[in-house]
């Protein structure tokens, strides 16, 4: 079995935080092998199970197998999907206060942003649900926060 782990090490040193794993198991060997692949991660609601059947196992590097397993897990196809669009979230205002509504932020950005906003001050806008200051959202999407 192959186990590929993706971890975040803030600043390049210190404590490692695991973000996800990919397990690739050989189900049937031979020149055209079958693999069972399980992808799991913080930003996935549940582990994803896919099969790569009749993979020409000695025809390319192990990274080709890994890339195809990830692509099929995320898109249902072995080929890589087109790049996703930049996350765009509407900025609302209440008087002079710019804010974003959490329900407008698509996953997986919403969950990551909510984790980073835990214990932070947020605006309370009646009738708008959970909100955050627009500058916190912009800092997050720009790589800060």
C-alpha positions in Angstrom: 0.0 0.0 0.0 1.1 3.6 -0.7 0.3 6.2 1.8 0.6 9.9 0.8 0.2 12.4 3.6 -0.3 16.1 3.2 0.8 18.2 6.2 1.1 21.9 7.0 4.2 23.0 8.9 3.7 26.7 9.7 6.8 28.8 8.9 8.6 25.6 7.6 9.4 24.3 11.1 7.7 23.4 14.3 4.6 21.3 14.8 3.1 19.5 11.8 -0.6 19.5 11.2 -1.9 16.7 9.0 -4.4 18.0 6.4 -5.2 14.8 4.5 -4.1 11.3 3.3 -4.4 9.2 0.2 -4.1 5.4 0.6 -3.6 3.4 -2.6 -3.9 -0.4 -2.3 -3.0 -2.9 -5.0 -6.0 -5.1 -5.5 -4.8 -7.1 -8.5 -1.2 -7.1 -9.7 0.2 -7.7 -13.2 1.1 -5.4 -16.0 -2.4 -3.9 -15.9 -3.0 -3.6 -12.1 -6.2 -2.6 -10.2 -5.9 -0.2 -7.3 -8.3 0.9 -4.6 -7.8 4.5 -3.5 -9.2 6.3 -0.4 -8.8 10.0 -0.1 -9.5 11.8 3.2 -8.9 15.2 4.5 -10.0 18.1 6.7 -11.8 19.8 3.8 -13.7 16.7 2.6 -17.0 15.8 4.3 -16.2 12.1 4.2 -13.5 9.8 2.8 -13.7 9.2 -1.0 -13.3 5.7 -2.4 -12.4 5.2 -6.0 -10.9 2.4 -8.1 -8.2 2.7 -10.8 -8.6 -0.4 -13.0 -6.2 -1.8 -15.5 -3.5 0.8 -14.7 -0.3 0.1 -16.7 1.8 -0.1 -13.6 5.3 -0.1 -15.0 4.7 2.5 -17.7 5.1 5.7 -15.6 6.3 7.1 -12.3 4.5 6.6 -9.1 3.5 10.3 -9.2 1.3 9.6 -12.3 -0.6 7.0 -10.3 -0.9 9.4 -7.3 -2.1 12.3 -9.6 -4.7 10.1 -11.3 -6.0 8.8 -7.9 -6.4 12.3 -6.6 -8.0 13.5 -9.9 -10.5 10.6 -9.9 -11.3 11.1 -6.2 -12.1 14.8 -6.7 -13.7 14.8 -10.1 -14.8 11.3 -10.9 -12.3 11.1 -13.9 -8.7 10.3 -14.2 -7.9 13.4 -16.1 -7.3 16.6 -14.2 -10.3 19.0 -14.1 -9.8 22.6 -15.1 -8.6 24.9 -12.3 -11.3 26.2 -10.0 -12.3 29.8 -10.2 -11.1 32.2 -7.5 -13.5 32.3 -4.6 -15.8 35.3 -5.0 -17.9 36.4 -2.0 -20.2 39.4 -2.0 -19.4 42.2 0.4 -22.4 43.6 2.1 -22.7 46.8 4.1 -24.7 47.8 7.1 -24.4 51.5 7.3 -20.6 52.0 7.0 -19.8 48.5 8.1 -18.6 46.1 5.3 -19.2 42.4 6.1 -19.5 39.0 4.5 -22.1 36.4 5.3 -20.7 33.0 6.2 -23.4 31.2 4.2 -22.1 33.0 1.0 -18.7 31.4 1.4 -18.4 28.1 -0.5 -16.7 25.0 0.9 -14.0 24.3 1.7 -13.1 27.9 2.2 -16.0 28.4 4.7 -14.8 25.7 7.1 -11.2 26.9 7.0 -12.2 30.5 7.5 -14.5 29.6 10.4 -11.6 27.7 12.0 -9.4 30.8 11.7 -12.2 33.1 13.0 -12.9 31.1 16.1 -12.6 33.3 19.1 -12.5 36.5 16.9 -14.8 39.4 17.1 -17.5 39.4 14.5 -20.3 41.8 13.6 -23.9 41.0 14.6 -26.2 42.0 11.7 -29.8 41.3 12.6 -31.5 38.8 10.2 -28.2 38.1 8.3 -27.0 35.0 10.1 -23.3 34.4 10.9 -21.1 37.2 9.5 -17.5 38.3 9.5 -15.9 41.6 8.9 -15.0 42.0 5.2 -11.3 42.9 6.1 -11.0 39.6 7.9 -12.3 37.7 4.8 -10.0 39.7 2.5 -7.0 39.0 4.8 -7.8 35.3 4.8 -8.3 35.0 1.1 -5.0 37.0 0.5 -3.0 34.5 2.6 -3.1 36.1 6.0 -5.3 35.6 9.0 
